[in-house]
Amino acid sequence: MEKDSTGRILCFQHQEAVYPILSNSLQSTSGWTKRIIVGIVLVLIISLFAGCTTPFRPPMPKTTAHQAPQAHKNVNAAYNKPYTVRGQKYHPMRSAEGYVETGIASWYGSESGDRTAMGTRFNPHDLTAAHKTLPLPTKVRVTNLRNGRSVNVVVNDRGPFKRNRIIDLSHGAAKKIGLDKQGIAKVKVEYLEALASN
């Protein structure tokens, strides 16, 4: 087969092959048989032209619709409902997928009490954290931008409620990234995964 400048496939060799067949058939038959043969041959020629002159189109790539982030497993739990602290209302996220934030982190110990917002017992030595709006519980990576050290923590509490702070780490988590000595530091917080409560 050959293609013309528009990408159409040409079938000249098919035409050259059909004419001798038509000529031989007509010489050896007569009457209505000739008409049938001519009709069949014409249909074949038209079919060849129709198939050969169709412009070539490359296959279209498959596309998939953008999927909305999946809601957190515990999105309807009481600790993931809107709440108010000191007159300020906070609205926890339905999903933390794709969440990344840079800001100031601090740490807290046993002076904060022995229960988290989820109602679980707080242990200052565990690798946990508090955040104002991340759905609970969520695992995030916290990186100290001053020294490059990182720690993965489970956000299971609410806070910090001091101005310009984005996350509060437990004392155990703060030690992992050298935050316990500084008290506060600029960090990067990145979503890792949504967890189900026990």
ChimeraX commands (.cxc) that place a marker at each C-alpha (Angstrom):
marker #1 position 0.00,0.00,0.00 radius 0.5
marker #1 position 1.04,3.63,-0.57 radius 0.5
marker #1 position -0.01,6.86,1.19 radius 0.5
marker #1 position -0.64,10.27,-0.37 radius 0.5
marker #1 position 0.37,13.63,1.16 radius 0.5
marker #1 position -2.74,13.71,3.39 radius 0.5
marker #1 position -1.99,10.33,4.92 radius 0.5
marker #1 position -4.62,8.47,2.85 radius 0.5
marker #1 position -3.78,4.95,1.76 radius 0.5
marker #1 position -3.80,4.39,-2.01 radius 0.5
marker #1 position -4.64,1.10,-3.68 radius 0.5
marker #1 position -3.47,1.46,-7.30 radius 0.5
marker #1 position -2.10,-2.04,-7.30 radius 0.5
marker #1 position -5.60,-3.37,-6.41 radius 0.5
marker #1 position -7.12,-1.51,-9.35 radius 0.5
marker #1 position -4.50,-2.94,-11.76 radius 0.5
marker #1 position -5.29,-6.45,-10.54 radius 0.5
marker #1 position -9.08,-6.03,-10.87 radius 0.5
marker #1 position -9.22,-4.92,-14.55 radius 0.5
marker #1 position -7.73,-8.17,-16.02 radius 0.5
marker #1 position -10.15,-10.21,-13.90 radius 0.5
marker #1 position -13.09,-8.15,-15.17 radius 0.5
marker #1 position -11.98,-8.45,-18.81 radius 0.5
marker #1 position -11.47,-12.24,-18.68 radius 0.5
marker #1 position -14.80,-12.79,-16.92 radius 0.5
marker #1 position -16.76,-10.79,-19.46 radius 0.5
marker #1 position -15.25,-12.64,-22.45 radius 0.5
marker #1 position -16.15,-16.10,-21.11 radius 0.5
marker #1 position -19.78,-15.32,-20.14 radius 0.5
marker #1 position -22.89,-13.81,-21.72 radius 0.5
marker #1 position -26.26,-12.18,-20.88 radius 0.5
marker #1 position -27.40,-11.71,-17.35 radius 0.5
marker #1 position -24.32,-13.52,-15.97 radius 0.5
marker #1 position -22.16,-10.61,-17.26 radius 0.5
marker #1 position -24.37,-8.14,-15.39 radius 0.5
marker #1 position -23.99,-10.06,-12.11 radius 0.5
marker #1 position -20.20,-10.27,-12.49 radius 0.5
marker #1 position -19.96,-6.55,-13.37 radius 0.5
marker #1 position -22.09,-5.68,-10.34 radius 0.5
marker #1 position -19.97,-7.81,-7.98 radius 0.5
marker #1 position -16.75,-6.36,-9.37 radius 0.5
marker #1 position -18.05,-2.78,-9.04 radius 0.5
marker #1 position -19.01,-3.41,-5.40 radius 0.5
marker #1 position -15.51,-4.78,-4.75 radius 0.5
marker #1 position -13.87,-1.74,-6.39 radius 0.5
marker #1 position -16.04,0.69,-4.39 radius 0.5
marker #1 position -15.21,-1.20,-1.16 radius 0.5
marker #1 position -11.49,-1.03,-1.92 radius 0.5
marker #1 position -11.66,2.71,-2.58 radius 0.5
marker #1 position -13.71,3.33,0.56 radius 0.5
marker #1 position -11.21,1.42,2.72 radius 0.5
marker #1 position -8.13,2.89,1.08 radius 0.5
marker #1 position -9.10,6.56,1.06 radius 0.5
marker #1 position -9.93,6.76,4.77 radius 0.5
marker #1 position -7.44,9.21,6.37 radius 0.5
marker #1 position -5.09,7.62,8.89 radius 0.5
marker #1 position -5.82,8.63,12.46 radius 0.5
marker #1 position -3.47,7.62,15.27 radius 0.5
marker #1 position -5.16,6.07,18.33 radius 0.5
marker #1 position -6.24,8.62,20.90 radius 0.5
marker #1 position -4.65,8.30,24.35 radius 0.5
marker #1 position -6.95,7.18,27.13 radius 0.5
marker #1 position -7.75,9.88,29.65 radius 0.5
marker #1 position -8.95,9.44,33.21 radius 0.5
marker #1 position -11.02,11.96,35.12 radius 0.5
marker #1 position -9.29,13.67,38.05 radius 0.5
marker #1 position -10.37,12.01,41.26 radius 0.5
marker #1 position -11.22,14.11,44.28 radius 0.5
marker #1 position -9.23,13.33,47.46 radius 0.5
marker #1 position -10.81,10.58,49.53 radius 0.5
marker #1 position -12.30,11.75,52.81 radius 0.5
marker #1 position -10.48,10.70,55.99 radius 0.5
marker #1 position -11.62,7.41,57.51 radius 0.5
marker #1 position -12.79,9.15,60.71 radius 0.5
marker #1 position -14.14,12.32,59.12 radius 0.5
marker #1 position -17.44,12.02,61.01 radius 0.5
marker #1 position -15.87,11.45,64.45 radius 0.5
marker #1 position -16.58,14.06,67.14 radius 0.5
marker #1 position -12.91,15.14,67.27 radius 0.5
marker #1 position -13.01,15.98,63.54 radius 0.5
marker #1 position -16.01,18.30,63.83 radius 0.5
marker #1 position -15.66,22.13,63.89 radius 0.5
marker #1 position -14.67,23.44,67.34 radius 0.5
marker #1 position -14.01,26.77,69.06 radius 0.5
marker #1 position -11.05,27.79,71.24 radius 0.5
marker #1 position -10.78,31.29,72.77 radius 0.5
marker #1 position -13.48,32.59,70.46 radius 0.5
marker #1 position -11.79,31.27,67.31 radius 0.5
marker #1 position -13.63,28.64,65.29 radius 0.5
marker #1 position -11.63,25.90,63.54 radius 0.5
marker #1 position -12.82,23.62,60.73 radius 0.5
marker #1 position -10.86,20.34,60.46 radius 0.5
marker #1 position -10.07,19.18,56.91 radius 0.5
marker #1 position -12.11,16.35,55.39 radius 0.5
marker #1 position -8.92,15.01,53.76 radius 0.5
marker #1 position -5.23,15.80,54.19 radius 0.5
marker #1 position -4.09,14.24,50.89 radius 0.5
marker #1 position -1.43,16.45,49.31 radius 0.5
marker #1 position -1.08,18.61,52.43 radius 0.5
marker #1 position 2.28,20.40,52.78 radius 0.5
marker #1 position 2.92,23.39,55.06 radius 0.5
marker #1 position 5.94,25.33,56.24 radius 0.5
marker #1 position 5.90,27.27,59.50 radius 0.5
marker #1 position 6.89,27.37,63.14 radius 0.5
marker #1 position 6.74,24.25,65.32 radius 0.5
marker #1 position 6.92,23.98,69.09 radius 0.5
marker #1 position 6.75,21.07,71.52 radius 0.5
marker #1 position 4.76,20.17,74.60 radius 0.5
marker #1 position 5.08,17.75,77.48 radius 0.5
marker #1 position 2.98,16.32,80.30 radius 0.5
marker #1 position 1.99,19.82,81.48 radius 0.5
marker #1 position -0.65,19.82,78.73 radius 0.5
marker #1 position -2.71,17.12,80.45 radius 0.5
marker #1 position -3.00,13.35,80.14 radius 0.5
marker #1 position -5.66,13.13,77.38 radius 0.5
marker #1 position -5.54,14.02,73.69 radius 0.5
marker #1 position -8.42,15.49,71.66 radius 0.5
marker #1 position -9.14,11.91,70.56 radius 0.5
marker #1 position -9.55,10.86,74.17 radius 0.5
marker #1 position -6.41,8.68,74.16 radius 0.5
marker #1 position -3.81,8.87,76.90 radius 0.5
marker #1 position -1.02,11.35,76.11 radius 0.5
marker #1 position 2.53,10.05,76.47 radius 0.5
marker #1 position 5.18,12.78,75.97 radius 0.5
marker #1 position 7.71,10.13,74.88 radius 0.5
marker #1 position 5.57,8.86,71.96 radius 0.5
marker #1 position 6.06,10.25,68.43 radius 0.5
marker #1 position 2.86,12.28,68.28 radius 0.5
marker #1 position 1.76,15.83,67.51 radius 0.5
marker #1 position -1.07,18.33,67.72 radius 0.5
marker #1 position -2.48,20.30,64.77 radius 0.5
marker #1 position -5.42,22.68,64.57 radius 0.5
marker #1 position -7.12,21.36,61.43 radius 0.5
marker #1 position -5.58,18.09,60.18 radius 0.5
marker #1 position -8.07,15.21,60.44 radius 0.5
marker #1 position -7.30,12.93,63.39 radius 0.5
marker #1 position -5.42,10.64,63.34 radius 0.5
marker #1 position -3.06,11.46,60.46 radius 0.5
marker #1 position 0.58,10.50,59.96 radius 0.5
marker #1 position 2.87,13.33,58.80 radius 0.5
marker #1 position 6.59,13.90,58.33 radius 0.5
marker #1 position 8.05,16.90,60.15 radius 0.5
marker #1 position 11.42,18.21,58.94 radius 0.5
marker #1 position 13.50,20.71,60.94 radius 0.5
marker #1 position 14.61,23.11,58.19 radius 0.5
marker #1 position 17.55,24.30,60.29 radius 0.5
marker #1 position 19.32,20.92,60.46 radius 0.5
marker #1 position 17.46,18.76,57.90 radius 0.5
marker #1 position 16.41,16.11,60.46 radius 0.5
marker #1 position 12.97,14.52,60.06 radius 0.5
marker #1 position 10.54,12.51,62.16 radius 0.5
marker #1 position 7.26,10.77,61.30 radius 0.5
marker #1 position 4.54,11.48,63.83 radius 0.5
marker #1 position 0.87,10.68,64.38 radius 0.5
marker #1 position -1.28,13.78,64.75 radius 0.5
marker #1 position -3.78,12.83,67.45 radius 0.5
marker #1 position -4.40,16.12,69.27 radius 0.5
marker #1 position -5.48,19.72,68.69 radius 0.5
marker #1 position -3.21,22.78,68.93 radius 0.5
marker #1 position -1.02,24.76,69.11 radius 0.5
marker #1 position -3.20,27.77,69.83 radius 0.5
marker #1 position -0.38,30.28,70.05 radius 0.5
marker #1 position -0.11,32.71,67.14 radius 0.5
marker #1 position 2.02,31.76,64.09 radius 0.5
marker #1 position 2.61,28.14,65.15 radius 0.5
marker #1 position 1.45,25.33,62.86 radius 0.5
marker #1 position 2.25,22.16,64.84 radius 0.5
marker #1 position 3.08,21.05,68.38 radius 0.5
marker #1 position 5.31,17.99,68.74 radius 0.5
marker #1 position 5.50,15.67,71.71 radius 0.5
marker #1 position 8.77,15.92,73.63 radius 0.5
marker #1 position 9.86,12.55,72.19 radius 0.5
marker #1 position 9.30,13.73,68.61 radius 0.5
marker #1 position 10.97,17.08,69.28 radius 0.5
marker #1 position 14.12,15.32,70.49 radius 0.5
marker #1 position 14.35,13.35,67.24 radius 0.5
marker #1 position 14.80,16.52,65.20 radius 0.5
marker #1 position 16.70,18.63,67.72 radius 0.5
marker #1 position 13.72,20.84,68.53 radius 0.5
marker #1 position 13.75,20.15,72.28 radius 0.5
marker #1 position 16.80,22.37,72.85 radius 0.5
marker #1 position 15.58,25.23,70.63 radius 0.5
marker #1 position 11.98,25.26,71.85 radius 0.5
marker #1 position 10.68,26.42,68.46 radius 0.5
marker #1 position 11.96,26.00,64.90 radius 0.5
marker #1 position 10.89,26.44,61.30 radius 0.5
marker #1 position 9.69,23.11,59.93 radius 0.5
marker #1 position 8.08,21.54,56.89 radius 0.5
marker #1 position 5.05,19.32,57.53 radius 0.5
marker #1 position 4.08,16.75,54.85 radius 0.5
marker #1 position 1.09,14.38,54.75 radius 0.5
marker #1 position 1.99,10.67,54.70 radius 0.5
marker #1 position -1.23,8.73,55.34 radius 0.5
marker #1 position -4.64,8.72,56.98 radius 0.5
marker #1 position -4.95,6.36,59.93 radius 0.5
marker #1 position -8.00,4.71,61.48 radius 0.5
marker #1 position -8.56,5.19,65.20 radius 0.5
marker #1 position -8.31,2.13,67.42 radius 0.5
marker link #1:1,2 radius 0.2
marker link #1:2,3 radius 0.2
marker link #1:3,4 radius 0.2
marker link #1:4,5 radius 0.2
marker link #1:5,6 radius 0.2
marker link #1:6,7 radius 0.2
marker link #1:7,8 radius 0.2
marker link #1:8,9 radius 0.2
marker link #1:9,10 radius 0.2
marker link #1:10,11 radius 0.2
marker link #1:11,12 radius 0.2
marker link #1:12,13 radius 0.2
marker link #1:13,14 radius 0.2
marker link #1:14,15 radius 0.2
marker link #1:15,16 radius 0.2
marker link #1:16,17 radius 0.2
marker link #1:17,18 radius 0.2
marker link #1:18,19 radius 0.2
marker link #1:19,20 radius 0.2
marker link #1:20,21 radius 0.2
marker link #1:21,22 radius 0.2
marker link #1:22,23 radius 0.2
marker link #1:23,24 radius 0.2
marker link #1:24,25 radius 0.2
marker link #1:25,26 radius 0.2
marker link #1:26,27 radius 0.2
marker link #1:27,28 radius 0.2
marker link #1:28,29 radius 0.2
marker link #1:29,30 radius 0.2
marker link #1:30,31 radius 0.2
marker link #1:31,32 radius 0.2
marker link #1:32,33 radius 0.2
marker link #1:33,34 radius 0.2
marker link #1:34,35 radius 0.2
marker link #1:35,36 radius 0.2
marker link #1:36,37 radius 0.2
marker link #1:37,38 radius 0.2
marker link #1:38,39 radius 0.2
marker link #1:39,40 radius 0.2
marker link #1:40,41 radius 0.2
marker link #1:41,42 radius 0.2
marker link #1:42,43 radius 0.2
marker link #1:43,44 radius 0.2
marker link #1:44,45 radius 0.2
marker link #1:45,46 radius 0.2
marker link #1:46,47 radius 0.2
marker link #1:47,48 radius 0.2
marker link #1:48,49 radius 0.2
marker link #1:49,50 radius 0.2
marker link #1:50,51 radius 0.2
marker link #1:51,52 radius 0.2
marker link #1:52,53 radius 0.2
marker link #1:53,54 radius 0.2
marker link #1:54,55 radius 0.2
marker link #1:55,56 radius 0.2
marker link #1:56,57 radius 0.2
marker link #1:57,58 radius 0.2
marker link #1:58,59 radius 0.2
marker link #1:59,60 radius 0.2
marker link #1:60,61 radius 0.2
marker link #1:61,62 radius 0.2
marker link #1:62,63 radius 0.2
marker link #1:63,64 radius 0.2
marker link #1:64,65 radius 0.2
marker link #1:65,66 radius 0.2
marker link #1:66,67 radius 0.2
marker link #1:67,68 radius 0.2
marker link #1:68,69 radius 0.2
marker link #1:69,70 radius 0.2
marker link #1:70,71 radius 0.2
marker link #1:71,72 radius 0.2
marker link #1:72,73 radius 0.2
marker link #1:73,74 radius 0.2
marker link #1:74,75 radius 0.2
marker link #1:75,76 radius 0.2
marker link #1:76,77 radius 0.2
marker link #1:77,78 radius 0.2
marker link #1:78,79 radius 0.2
marker link #1:79,80 radius 0.2
marker link #1:80,81 radius 0.2
marker link #1:81,82 radius 0.2
marker link #1:82,83 radius 0.2
marker link #1:83,84 radius 0.2
marker link #1:84,85 radius 0.2
marker link #1:85,86 radius 0.2
marker link #1:86,87 radius 0.2
marker link #1:87,88 radius 0.2
marker link #1:88,89 radius 0.2
marker link #1:89,90 radius 0.2
marker link #1:90,91 radius 0.2
marker link #1:91,92 radius 0.2
marker link #1:92,93 radius 0.2
marker link #1:93,94 radius 0.2
marker link #1:94,95 radius 0.2
marker link #1:95,96 radius 0.2
marker link #1:96,97 radius 0.2
marker link #1:97,98 radius 0.2
marker link #1:98,99 radius 0.2
marker link #1:99,100 radius 0.2
marker link #1:100,101 radius 0.2
marker link #1:101,102 radius 0.2
marker link #1:102,103 radius 0.2
marker link #1:103,104 radius 0.2
marker link #1:104,105 radius 0.2
marker link #1:105,106 radius 0.2
marker link #1:106,107 radius 0.2
marker link #1:107,108 radius 0.2
marker link #1:108,109 radius 0.2
marker link #1:109,110 radius 0.2
marker link #1:110,111 radius 0.2
marker link #1:111,112 radius 0.2
marker link #1:112,113 radius 0.2
marker link #1:113,114 radius 0.2
marker link #1:114,115 radius 0.2
marker link #1:115,116 radius 0.2
marker link #1:116,117 radius 0.2
marker link #1:117,118 radius 0.2
marker link #1:118,119 radius 0.2
marker link #1:119,120 radius 0.2
marker link #1:120,121 radius 0.2
marker link #1:121,122 radius 0.2
marker link #1:122,123 radius 0.2
marker link #1:123,124 radius 0.2
marker link #1:124,125 radius 0.2
marker link #1:125,126 radius 0.2
marker link #1:126,127 radius 0.2
marker link #1:127,128 radius 0.2
marker link #1:128,129 radius 0.2
marker link #1:129,130 radius 0.2
marker link #1:130,131 radius 0.2
marker link #1:131,132 radius 0.2
marker link #1:132,133 radius 0.2
marker link #1:133,134 radius 0.2
marker link #1:134,135 radius 0.2
marker link #1:135,136 radius 0.2
marker link #1:136,137 radius 0.2
marker link #1:137,138 radius 0.2
marker link #1:138,139 radius 0.2
marker link #1:139,140 radius 0.2
marker link #1:140,141 radius 0.2
marker link #1:141,142 radius 0.2
marker link #1:142,143 radius 0.2
marker link #1:143,144 radius 0.2
marker link #1:144,145 radius 0.2
marker link #1:145,146 radius 0.2
marker link #1:146,147 radius 0.2
marker link #1:147,148 radius 0.2
marker link #1:148,149 radius 0.2
marker link #1:149,150 radius 0.2
marker link #1:150,151 radius 0.2
marker link #1:151,152 radius 0.2
marker link #1:152,153 radius 0.2
marker link #1:153,154 radius 0.2
marker link #1:154,155 radius 0.2
marker link #1:155,156 radius 0.2
marker link #1:156,157 radius 0.2
marker link #1:157,158 radius 0.2
marker link #1:158,159 radius 0.2
marker link #1:159,160 radius 0.2
marker link #1:160,161 radius 0.2
marker link #1:161,162 radius 0.2
marker link #1:162,163 radius 0.2
marker link #1:163,164 radius 0.2
marker link #1:164,165 radius 0.2
marker link #1:165,166 radius 0.2
marker link #1:166,167 radius 0.2
marker link #1:167,168 radius 0.2
marker link #1:168,169 radius 0.2
marker link #1:169,170 radius 0.2
marker link #1:170,171 radius 0.2
marker link #1:171,172 radius 0.2
marker link #1:172,173 radius 0.2
marker link #1:173,174 radius 0.2
marker link #1:174,175 radius 0.2
marker link #1:175,176 radius 0.2
marker link #1:176,177 radius 0.2
marker link #1:177,178 radius 0.2
marker link #1:178,179 radius 0.2
marker link #1:179,180 radius 0.2
marker link #1:180,181 radius 0.2
marker link #1:181,182 radius 0.2
marker link #1:182,183 radius 0.2
marker link #1:183,184 radius 0.2
marker link #1:184,185 radius 0.2
marker link #1:185,186 radius 0.2
marker link #1:186,187 radius 0.2
marker link #1:187,188 radius 0.2
marker link #1:188,189 radius 0.2
marker link #1:189,190 radius 0.2
marker link #1:190,191 radius 0.2
marker link #1:191,192 radius 0.2
marker link #1:192,193 radius 0.2
marker link #1:193,194 radius 0.2
marker link #1:194,195 radius 0.2
marker link #1:195,196 radius 0.2
marker link #1:196,197 radius 0.2
marker link #1:197,198 radius 0.2
view
